[in-house]
């Protein structure tokens, strides 16, 4: 895995998205290939939400 420090622009974008998530419930988007931060969105299609939920391992 590539554990490089975030560039300043990436860091600002991620912090803004995290604040939006905490304040308004804005969704954080991750790249499926490497789980890097890919932005944020106010609304997501249902299929994208279901895919994200199914991708989380659970032990029920």
Backbone bond lengths (Angstrom), bond angles and torsions (degrees), N, CA, C in turn:
res aa  C-N    CA-C-N  psi(-1)  N-CA   C-N-CA  omega(-1)  CA-C   N-CA-C  phi
1 X - - - 1.453 - - 1.523 109.57 -
2 X 1.291 114.85 152.85 1.460 121.66 -178.93 1.529 108.80 -96.66
3 X 1.326 116.98 104.50 1.456 121.10 -179.09 1.520 110.10 -102.99
4 X 1.304 116.08 62.45 1.462 120.09 -179.60 1.527 110.14 -90.08
5 X 1.328 117.16 151.58 1.473 119.51 175.50 1.531 109.97 -64.38
6 X 1.319 116.01 150.02 1.463 120.06 177.29 1.517 110.52 -71.24
7 X 1.316 115.43 142.04 1.465 119.82 171.07 1.522 107.45 -68.73
8 X 1.303 117.52 158.69 1.474 121.37 -176.47 1.531 111.67 -57.65
9 X 1.333 117.52 -42.31 1.471 120.32 179.45 1.532 110.78 -64.97
10 X 1.340 117.84 -41.56 1.470 121.37 177.63 1.524 110.57 -62.64
11 X 1.310 115.79 -41.94 1.468 121.05 179.85 1.526 111.23 -61.58
12 X 1.329 117.05 -46.38 1.474 120.77 179.10 1.522 110.94 -62.50
13 X 1.338 116.41 -42.64 1.464 120.50 -179.32 1.532 110.82 -63.83
14 X 1.325 116.55 -42.79 1.457 120.42 179.28 1.529 111.33 -65.53
15 X 1.319 118.00 -43.70 1.467 120.69 178.69 1.525 111.46 -62.39
16 X 1.319 117.30 -41.10 1.466 121.10 177.34 1.527 110.53 -61.94
17 X 1.331 116.27 -42.98 1.469 120.38 179.46 1.524 111.21 -66.52
18 X 1.318 118.02 -39.76 1.465 120.95 178.04 1.524 111.54 -64.62
19 X 1.323 116.60 -39.38 1.477 119.62 176.33 1.523 110.68 -65.15
20 X 1.326 117.02 -41.29 1.465 120.98 177.23 1.514 111.81 -62.21
21 X 1.333 116.10 -37.37 1.456 120.29 177.54 1.522 110.82 -65.96
22 X 1.314 116.67 -44.01 1.461 120.43 -179.19 1.529 112.18 -68.99
23 X 1.328 117.49 -38.96 1.467 121.70 -175.37 1.522 113.57 -83.07
24 X 1.353 116.30 -42.22 1.465 120.21 -170.68 1.526 114.25 -123.94
25 X 1.321 117.37 -2.32 1.463 119.78 -178.83 1.514 113.28 78.41
26 X 1.327 117.42 21.04 1.461 121.37 178.48 1.526 109.38 -61.10
27 X 1.332 116.60 137.08 1.465 120.86 -178.90 1.521 110.62 -75.78
28 X 1.325 116.09 139.38 1.458 122.35 173.23 1.524 107.27 -93.07
29 X 1.313 117.22 130.59 1.462 121.97 -178.94 1.519 109.86 -102.04
30 X 1.344 116.19 135.31 1.458 121.99 178.78 1.517 109.79 -120.54
31 X 1.316 115.61 145.49 1.456 121.44 175.34 1.527 107.93 -70.95
32 X 1.315 118.10 128.50 1.466 121.62 -176.45 1.525 112.42 -67.23
33 X 1.323 117.04 -27.92 1.465 120.07 -176.67 1.516 113.18 -72.69
34 X 1.336 116.67 -42.69 1.470 118.82 -173.39 1.528 113.46 -132.64
35 X 1.300 117.78 8.78 1.472 125.86 179.95 1.524 113.74 57.26
36 X 1.319 117.33 24.38 1.467 120.10 174.73 1.525 109.43 -76.97
37 X 1.311 116.87 157.63 1.458 122.58 179.79 1.522 109.25 -65.67
38 X 1.333 116.47 132.03 1.462 121.18 -176.84 1.528 112.80 -123.33
39 X 1.327 118.44 8.31 1.453 120.36 178.14 1.515 111.89 124.12
40 X 1.317 115.46 -163.18 1.461 121.30 179.65 1.523 108.83 -145.08
41 X 1.321 115.38 162.97 1.464 120.25 -179.18 1.522 109.46 -152.35
42 X 1.327 115.60 146.78 1.463 120.53 176.36 1.522 111.59 -78.56
43 X 1.316 117.62 -33.58 1.457 122.57 -178.44 1.523 109.57 -132.13
44 X 1.328 116.27 143.68 1.458 122.45 176.42 1.515 109.26 -127.72
45 X 1.340 116.55 146.12 1.464 118.82 174.36 1.531 110.21 -64.39
46 X 1.331 116.93 146.96 1.461 121.24 -178.99 1.519 111.98 -55.13
47 X 1.318 117.56 -39.56 1.467 121.32 -178.65 1.530 111.04 -61.72
48 X 1.317 117.18 -38.71 1.460 120.70 179.35 1.531 110.70 -67.14
49 X 1.312 116.76 -38.19 1.463 120.90 177.61 1.530 109.81 -65.62
50 X 1.318 117.84 -45.46 1.462 121.41 -179.37 1.528 111.10 -63.43
51 X 1.312 118.09 -39.70 1.461 121.62 177.66 1.520 110.35 -62.49
52 X 1.327 117.13 -41.51 1.468 120.82 179.25 1.520 110.89 -64.80
53 X 1.320 117.25 -42.98 1.465 120.82 -179.71 1.523 110.12 -64.70
54 X 1.326 117.41 -42.68 1.464 121.12 -179.20 1.523 112.29 -66.98
55 X 1.314 117.76 -23.34 1.465 120.25 -176.85 1.513 113.06 -80.71
56 X 1.331 117.66 -11.56 1.466 121.12 -179.48 1.530 108.72 -86.77
57 X 1.340 117.13 122.16 1.467 118.73 178.89 1.522 111.10 -63.77
58 X 1.306 116.29 139.60 1.463 119.78 176.09 1.532 108.46 -137.60
59 X 1.300 115.34 156.21 1.461 121.21 -176.49 1.517 110.36 -126.78
60 X 1.316 116.15 56.87 1.460 120.02 -179.68 1.504 110.52 -83.39
